[in-house]
């Protein structure tokens, strides 16, 4: 198939050279493909696990937007894989790339998809300056949360002013272009033809995650009625990091439901 966006690199992060199922992990904005290691360590050792290195990774200049949408980049990446994935799991912008791919690229549809902490714009939501400002505040909150996760035990050694300064540096690194890319994709989700999604899909979000609050989760459920949408009350945006064991259980149950047969498309058992 022909696309403006080229395929992104894909790294095998765990599992045997052959086997099933094959799972592709898709990171979020300003993240890295290595960020899945906490989750990977808690998934079945027999699974073949791959992580895509998408162009919205940490340190990008965001020029990737000129060559394609998140879903277009991911579709090209999946299409180029020697062993097509049975399941695609995405986090944040990566989850939205998966959702866009499912809605617009049926030729590369996996057997199942799991979206962790996606965002969604209700089709009837007027895009006002207030919506923009709220999205920007959520953006800063999520960056702050991600910073705290990455600091781990070192967080206790930092005072509030130092932590705020570190957060502001991260916000500046992503910059207005990065935020605009996220906001643009957020508004674009309202127009996705979600009725075209036929792949079994599970959405996992948290009650403490501003990216998919109650009204947005309800709107997504209405537009994607066959999806299993789970809201864990205590989960934050980076639940795949700080609640990795619980997220791994959600993924494992989903994969076993979608791929119950012993010989599945992703490989040979």
Secondary structure as UniProt FT lines:
FT   STRAND          9..14
FT   STRAND          22..26
FT   TURN            29..30
FT   HELIX           33..36
FT   HELIX           37..40
FT   TURN            41..42
FT   TURN            45..46
FT   STRAND          48..53
FT   TURN            55..56
FT   TURN            58..59
FT   HELIX           63..66
FT   HELIX           70..80
FT   STRAND          87..91
FT   HELIX           93..104
FT   HELIX           106..108
FT   STRAND          112..116
FT   TURN            123..124
FT   HELIX           129..151
FT   HELIX           152..157
FT   HELIX           160..188
FT   HELIX           189..191
FT   HELIX           194..196
FT   STRAND          200..206
FT   TURN            207..208
FT   HELIX           210..212
FT   HELIX           214..223
FT   TURN            225..226
FT   STRAND          228..232
FT   TURN            233..234
FT   TURN            237..238
FT   HELIX           239..242
FT   HELIX           244..258
FT   TURN            265..266
//
